[in-house]
Amino acid sequence: MQKFNVDIHFDLLMFVEERRRKGRKNVIFEDFIPSFREGGFRLIVSSLFIDDIFLPEMALRKCLDQISCLYQEIQESGEELKLIKSYSDIEALRDTNQIGIMLAFEGVEPLYDDLNLLDIFYELGVRILGINWSRRNYAADGSFFTSKREGKKGGLTPFGVALVEKAEKLGMIIDVSHLNDEGFDDVVQFTQNPFIATHSNSRTLVGSMRNLTDDQIRIIGKRGGLIGINSANKFVSNHDDTSNIAAYVDHILKIKELIGIDHVALGFDICDFGMTEEFKKHMTVEGRSFFNVVRGYQDVNRVEKELIDRGISAEEIQQVFSKNFINLVKKSL
């Protein structure tokens, strides 16, 4: 049977837009689909991430450029790609050989403080609302990778509260990765539906503020949400020499222990496809260079082997690799 794996966080369109700006076409087909297929990935959640250098003035334009690039890539792909807006779209993939792409905000900077723009992005296909990247915006404060000199932290702003409430009414899934602890508590207070952390790990295992506390993990599980496990080295292990597949699987098993395997997914956050040297320097924290322990989509086989070696059944592995997220989409979209 053909594999149907899912990655619920990849900065795909940031890379695609950059390469198309230099005159290329068919970027996803040429640069990414071979790796997707090698790993059996049929559905990719692409973030809409805007780098600091474009903020605030160009946030909306850059985000629309990324979405436009996806639409153009779909037209150029010869039926290789499909924009996913609903559960029925995912089901339709099973009868084809297409790769599905779902859109997700990674920070709502493109909205500025205009709720009306959310309707437009919903119509364009955005289905997951990641409130923050690791910085402050009109909606909330983000969680920094390490402690920084700053004033008093905030949770959701009045705009942020209105935003998550409207997103739920539209049928969008709220994503709390990159949100600080104060904002997490506010999401719990001001939302009712299952919410997710697309690319966050266990803070008990690795103490970064970007990871989730045990209590936060339990809350996500109680809500019926799920957590995508991030493969970035500094969220996987406290030391580079122990940042490996075994440590990655430790986070899967920790969340399974706390809330069950039904609430775990893959949120690799693979950046080795084309991260610029400037961005790598930005991601260097406390002398630790950035790398992914899952080096590419073919590495999912190494994750699978480690899970098998540690007693996880084939059925549970398939839950993590695809079924849990698809079931959430079925309930939400």
N, C-alpha and C positions, 0 to 999 in steps of 0.2 A: 504494500500500500504506500502511496506517495506521502512523504512527510509533509506536515502542515505546522511548522513552527512559527512563533510570533515573538518579535522583539518590540516591547512597548515604549522604548525610547531610543531614538537615533537622530542626530542632528543632520539628517540627510540633505535637506533643502538648503541649508547654509552652504554646504559644499557645492551643491549643484548650481546655485545661483552665482557663486563666485566663478565657477568654471564656464558657465554660459556667458557671463559678462566678458570673458576673454575670447568669445567667438565660437565656442564649441556647441554642438548639439548632441542629442542622444547620450547624455552624460550618464544617466542611471543605467541605461542598457549596456553601455560599454564599461563603466567603472564599478558598478555595484551589483547588477543582477547576477553575474557569474558567482560572486561570493554568496549572495542570497541563496541561489540554487544549490551551491555546494553544501550549505548548511541545512537545506530543507526549509528555508524561511519563505513563507507565502504571504505573510502580513507584517508590515513594518509601520510603526507609529512614528511619523516624522515630526520632530519639534519645529516650531517657528521661533528661532532664537535670533535675537538682534545683538550684535557685539556692541560693547560700550562706545566705540568710536563713532557710532551712528546715532547716539542718543543725545538729546531727545528729538532733535529736529527731523531726522530721517527714519524714525521707527516705523511709522505707518507705511511709508514708501517701500522700505526694505522688506517688510513683511508681505506686502502685496506683490512685490517682485518675486519673492520666494514661491508664493502660491501660483503666480503666473507661470513661473518656470515649470512647476509640476504639471500644469495644464498643457503647456507646450510639449513637455516630455511625453505625456500620455498620448498626444496626437502623433508624435514622431515614432512611438515605440512599436507600432504595428500590432496592437492588441496585447502587448507584453505587460502593460500596467493598467491598474484600475483604481480610481479614487473611491475609498470606502467611507460611506456616510451612515451605514446602518448594519444591523445584524443580517438582514436579508442580502446585503451586498457581500458580506463575508461568506454566507452560504453559497451564493452564486459562484464564488471563486472555486469551489470544490469541483465544479464541472468544467473548469478551464485549466489552463497552464499559466494564468496570469499571476502577477505579484500585486497584492493590494497595498495601498498607501493610505493611512489615516492621518489626519492633521491634528496637531496639538500645539497650543500656546506653551512656550516656555518663558513665561513672563508676559504680562499684558501691557507692556510699554506701547505697543502699536495703538491701543485704545485711548492713550492719554487718560483723560477722565470723562470720556464720552460714552455713556452706556449704549447710545444708539448704534455705535459702530459694531457692537457685539452681534446684532442681528445680521449685519452684512457679512461678517466672518462666518457666522453659522450657515448662511446661504452658500458661501464659498466652500463649505465642507469641514470647517473646524469643529471637532466634537469633544476635545479634551481641553480643559481650561487649567493650565499650569499658571498659578497666580504670579509666581516670582521666578527669577533666577536669583543668584546670591547678591542682591542689591535692593535698594529701596525703590519703589515706584508709587504711583498714585493709589494703588490698592492696598499695599502692605509692605512690611519690611522682610527682606530675605535673610536666610541664615548664611553667614560667612563660613568659609572653609575653616578658618581659624579665628581666634578672637582678634578684634580690631579696636582701636581707640575710637569711641563713638559716644554720642549722647544717649539719652533715654530711648530704649527700644519701643517700638509700637507693634500692635497686632494689625487686624484689618481696619482700614480707615472707613469712614462712612461710605465712600465710593466702593471700597472693597466689599463691604456688607451687601450693598445693593447689587454689586456685580455677581457674587456667588448665588444670591437669591434669584437673579434673572437667569443666570446660566442654568440653574436647576430647572426653572420653568421651561427653558428652551429645549432641555433634554441633553445638556452637556454634562460630562463627567468631570468633577473637580479633582485636580492633582495638587498634592501638598508638598511634593519634592521641592527643595530650595526655600520653602517657607520657614520662618523662625518659629520657636515654640509658642510664642504669644499668638502668632497668627494661626497656628495649628489649633490652639484652644478655641479661637474664634470661629474657625471653620466648623468645629464640632458643635458650637452653640448655634450658628446661623444657617446650618444646612440640615437636611433630613435624609438625603439619599446616600447610598454607598459612595465613598470617595477613595481615591487611590494615591499611592506614592509611586510614580512611574520608575524612579531610579534612585532608591535610597536603601541603605543597609541597616544593620543593628548597631546602635550606639554602645550597647553593652560590650560588643566585640571590638569595635573601633570607635574611639571617643569623639570623632568629628561631629560638630553640630549639624552637619549635613545628613547624618544618620538619625535613625528614629530610636527613641527610648522604648523600653519594654512596655510602658503604659500606653504610649502612642500606638505601638504595634497592636496591642490588645484592643484599643478603640477602633482602629481600622478593621480588625477582624470582626468585632461586634457589629459594626455597621454593614458588614458584608462586602467590604472593599478588598483590595489586594495591594501587594508590594512587589515592584519589579526590582530585582537584585542588580546593583550597579557593579560593573567590572573595573572601575577606575581604582588604581592601586592604593591611593590614600584613603579610600573608603572600605577597602577589602581587608587591609592589614595595617598594623601600626609601623611596620618596617618593610622596606622595599624587597629585602631578600626573602621575606615570607609572604609577599603578595603573589599568590599563585592560584591555580584552580582549586586546590584543596581548601584554601582559605575562603575562596568565593563560595564553595559549597557549604562551608561552615555557616554562612549567613542564611542560606536556604534552610538548613537544618535547625538553626536557631528560631527562625520564624515559624517553621513547622511545629517546633516544641511549644511555642507560645500560643499560636492560634490555629494551627493545622495547615496541612499542605494545600487546602482549598484556596488559600489566600496568598500564594506565592506565584510570581511570574518572572520572566526575564526582561530586564531593562538595562541592557549592556552598556549603553552610553559610549559606544565605540567611537573614538576620535582619531584613530591611527590612519584613517582613510585620506587625511589631507589637512590635519591641523597645522596652521602656520607656525613658524618659529616664534612669532610675536605672541600668539595665543598660548603656546606651550610655556613661554616664560611667565605669562599671566597665571597659568595654572600651577606653576612651581611654588610649593608651599614648604617653608621651613627646611629648605635644602633638598626636598624630595622632588625629583623630576617626575613628570607625568607619564604614565603608560597604562594601557589596559591589560589586565591579566587574561581576558578573552581577546585574543589578538585579531580575530576576524570571525565571520560567521561559521567558518568551517570548524572553529574551536568548540562549537557546541557538542561535538562528539567527545571531546575531552571532559566536558562538564557531565555528559551522560554517563561516561565510564566511571567517573568519580562517584556519582550518585549510586550507580549500581554496586560499586565496590563497598559502599557504605550502607547497603541494605534497602535502598529505595526501589520500589517496584516499578515495572514498566508503566503501569497505569498511573502511578503518582508522578512519574517523570513527564508523561504526556499532559497531565494537569498543569504542571509548572510551565512546560514548553508551549502550551497553547490553550488548553481547555478552560482554565480558570479565567483568562481574559475574555475569551469568546463568550463564556457564560455570563460574565458581567455585562458585556455589550448587549447580549440578548435581553437582559433585564432592564438595561438603561436606554438603549437606542432602538 
